[in-house]
Amino acid sequence: METIIQIPTKSRDQMIEITNDIETWIHSIGLNDGIVIICSLHTTAGITVNENADPDVKTDMLMRLDEVYPWHHPKDRHLEGNTAAHLKTSTVGHSQTIVVSNGRLVLGTWQGVYFCEFDGPRQRKCLLKAISS
């Protein structure tokens, strides 16, 4: 089974927790055990799993990615001017695969799933694909 969720973003760089959206969908399809693949359908937005307890982690991650990949670089040649967004997405990755056990995502105590916007604000799409075991 699969579905596409819509994710509206509000700023150029943003990490949006989508853990509850995924678990709601898992519950709605009755997936008890298996895996779920979460995939960004964009070249300038990724998916990651990280801490969801302290919001400063998101702030720090976005700040450090900006330090590594500044928005403006004199040697960038991409005409759209969003090379940094492409680099951030390649670094973070465009997908995650997470085990589902007893109808729940298998995540650590402080972990959540994040949609990472690097070229917003935009209306984004994320594919969820469930595979039952």
N, C-alpha and C positions, 0 to 999 in steps of 0.2 A: 504494500500500500504506500501511497505517497500523496503529498499535498504541497502546495506553495503557500507560504505565509507572506503577507505584505508588511513591510517595516518602513514607516515614515521616519526619516531622520531630520534633525533640526539644526545641525551645524556641520561644518566641514569635517571635523574629526570628532567621533563620538563612539562610545562603547555602550550598546544597549543589551541589557540582560534579557534573554529569550528563554530561559530555563522553564518558566511556568507555561509559556506558550507550547513548548515541546511536550511537556508532561501532560498538559490538557489534551493535546492531540493524541498522545499515546493512550490515554485513558479512553478517549472517544472511539478509537478503533479497536480497543480491547487487547492491545499487545501486552502480553504478560512477560514473556522471555524472548530475547533476541537482541538485535542491535538497531540503532537508528543512526542514519547518516544525515548530517546537517550540512547543507552546501549553499554558499553564496553564489548567486547567478550573475555576479558582476566582477569585472577586473580591478575595480577600485574599492572593494569591500570584502572583508574576510570574516572568518569564524574562529573563535578561540575559546578555550576553557581556562578560567582563572578565578582568583579570589572574588567572592561576592559579599564579604562581610564589611570590609573597609573601602568606602568609595574613593579614598585617596590612591588606591592601587590603580584604578582606571585613569585617574588624573596623571599619575606618575608614568604609566605606560605610554599614554598619548604624548606627554612631554618628551620622554626619552626617544620615542620614534621620530618626533619632530627634530630632535637634535641630530639623530643619525641621518634622517632624510628631510632636509629643509625644503619648504615649499618652492622656494626660488633658488635655483643653482645656475650659475652662468654657463655651464656646459650642457645643460639639458637641451635636447633637440625636439622632443615630442611637442607637436604643434598645439595640442590642447592645453599644455601647461600644467598637467597633473601627474608628471612623472613620479613625484613623491608618493602619491596615492597608489600607483602601481607597485612601487617598491615596498611600501608598507604591507600591501596585500600579499605580495609574494613572501614576505618575511613571516607574517602571521599565518598564512595559509588560507585557502578558500573553503576548507571543509574540516569536519571532525566526525569521527565514528565513536559512538558511546554505547556501552552495553546497557541493556534493559533487563532488570531482574525484578520479579514480582510486581510488574507494572510501573516501575520507577527507574529513572536514569540512575546508573551507578556512578555517583560522583562523591568526592570527599566532602567532609564536613563544611569546608569553606569554599567549595567550588561552584561555579555557575557557568552557563554557556552564554557567550556574548557575540552579537553581531557587531562587527567593527566597521564603522563608516569612515572612509578616508577621503571622500570627495563629495561631500554633501553641501547643503541639504538636498535630499532626493527622496523619491518613493522607491523603495528597494524590494527585492524578492529573495526569498530563501526557500530552498527545496528541502523538505523532510521526507526521508525514505525509510520505511520500517521493513525489517527482515526478521521474520519469526523463526525461532529455533525449535 
